[in-house]
Amino acid sequence: MQKKFPLLPMMLTGLLFALACGKEFSLAENLPEIRAGIRDTIPGDTSRPDTIPHVPDSVFNIISGLQITPDAVRDSALVLFIKTTDFYPTAAANLLVEGSIDSSTLYIAPYGISHIGPSVISRQATCIMYGQVQPPGNYPLIIKLNGQNYTGSVTATATQYTFNWTHDSIISITPKTVLRVP
């Protein structure tokens, strides 16, 4: 039996994928890319490729902004919950970060996204950084994003951590003050 609309399933899949990304998308303009992104995810099961679109890996190299939520855990160790402002069409997205929270400086440098499988639901990439207890003092905070260093500082007292940060349009840090946990 011959199908009357052989491209319809591909176009619908592409449309659902585009809508899930939350960006303006034209099927007519992007149909060649959608077709190129379709490949057989289960080799040997059929003679035709599956119709699950695969996002180019370059999409997962884009990190245009971060949202950082600091917290303190038992013994007042500093913890940073970090997520991207971008959403990625994947079943799971982990933010890959080089960095440290030590007694001299706080350094965070995200460099990519690890991802598992395509998905029509987009997610923010996330990671958690654990640090050591910061003795009272003022510490530099350096966040390197897309080749540019953004600087601020963290002031530690006996009762709290305060983030002195002015780059909230690119990298937001909230709350700015975190109580230490005894």
Disulfide bonds with the S-S distance in Angstrom:
none
